[in-house]
Amino acid sequence: MPSFDIVSKIDAQSLDNAINNAKKEILNRYDFNGSQSTIELDKKSNIITIVTEDDMRLKAITDSIISRMMKQSLDPKSLDFQKDQAASGNMIRKEIKIKEGIDKEAAKKIVAKIKDSKLKVQASIMDDQVRIQSKNIDDLQKTIALCRAEDFGQPLQYINMRN
């Protein structure tokens, strides 16, 4: 029976390249001359940590990260911005979590949207992904088009198309 999976993953190497390019851009900018701003990516926990002096620089760094991600073909919807925290001295710390996997609420929305469309497909939630099965490949392609047209709050990829 033909099937495919809907997942939400981010390419770790592309993310690392985007963060490194943002670091280089910040080092070379005139308005960051003499700044103690840092950007760090924790690859194990998928958290980007920014430490800087003021809100203006924090906004400039986040904008740089987002633009570099877009140039690496990564969707900025996968970033989950946390609240600003006071760090030592007059510094500001901001953590940005990278969303991986489809959470339960988004998976339920996806399955409900597919069932409401009356397509002859079966949608099932499997951990952090959604598997779609059908007897007809055309219905699977219509399901992909349906999901691409809708915004579920995080980037989706469609993988493992099997006949």
Buried (B, 14 or more C-beta within 10 A) or exposed (E): EBBBBBBBBBEEEBBEBBBEBBBEBBEEBEEBEEBEBBBEBEEEEBBBBBBBBEEEBBEBBBEBBBBBBEEBEBBEBBBEEEEEEEBEEEBBBBBBBBBBEBBEEBBEBBBEBBEEBEBEBBBEBEEBBBBBBBEEBEBBBBBBEBBEEEEBEBBBEBEEBEE
